[in-house]
Amino acid sequence: MNFSMIIYNLYKLLKEELKNGSSDLVTRQSGQIIRERIERDIAKEKDGKVTALDFSKIGIIDYSCADEIVAKLISRLVSGEYGDKYIVLKGLNENQKENIEVALERKDLAVITEMRDGRRTIIGTLHNYLQETINLIFSKGKITAGELSEELNLPANTSGTRLLNLYKKKLVRRISEQRADGRVWVYLSCL
């Protein structure tokens, strides 16, 4: 389960791109500038990479900036524009989380988040059964459809569908692994 994560310090990007001395992410235009910079960098990364957007040194993020940066990035990620890559958010406070969550919910999207207190959570829109599944992946680190079936007493096709849906939403990574009984898909946490 060894993987490398690329961390984008949003405060540093804000200073480099906007040069206005602020630690706040406000206005749609500012959000577009930051998102385009992140997109240029993500395009250079290899498939399978997890990119963390670090909000720990950011003050506020308003709805328009949250929509422009986070919701658009996640929407394009899920549509496959960036290839097989993943985005997580780190270092969020409760106020930042609220504005980002509204932006994601309006587009029926979700993202894995690590709050400033270290709590891992999903923000945005995610069905309860998928939330239950990803919480299990958080606790175990990785899982196969067979293991999920056993753990939650589910039919095999239901487990496989749940995991595939989480993978399509880019909320879990997926790798092929050789086991004694053949090759299986293993689904892993992005954080």
JOCOR-V861955 format. One line per field, one symbol per residue. phi: phi as a letter, one per 20 degrees, with the letter a starting at -180 (. if undefined). psi: psi as a letter, one per 30 degrees, with the letter a starting at -180 (. if undefined). A space follows every 50 residues. Layout:
BEGIN
phi = ???
psi = ???
END
This chain:
BEGIN
phi = .ebddeddffffffffedldnedddcnfffffffffffffffgeffgnfd ddeeefdefdcegfffffeffffffffffnfdneccccdcmfefffgfff ffffffdldbbfcdffenfebddodbggfffgfffffgfenbadffffgf fdldfgfffffgffffffemececcececgeoeceddcfed
psi = gklkkkkjjeeeeeeeefhgflgkjkkeeeeeeeeeeeeeeeffllkfkk kkjjgfgkclkleeeeeedeeeeeeeeefgfgailkklklgkleeeeeee eeeeefghllkkkjlfgfkklklakkkeeeeeeeeeeeefellleeeeee eghlkeeeeeeeeeeeefghfllklkkklegaklkkklkf.
END
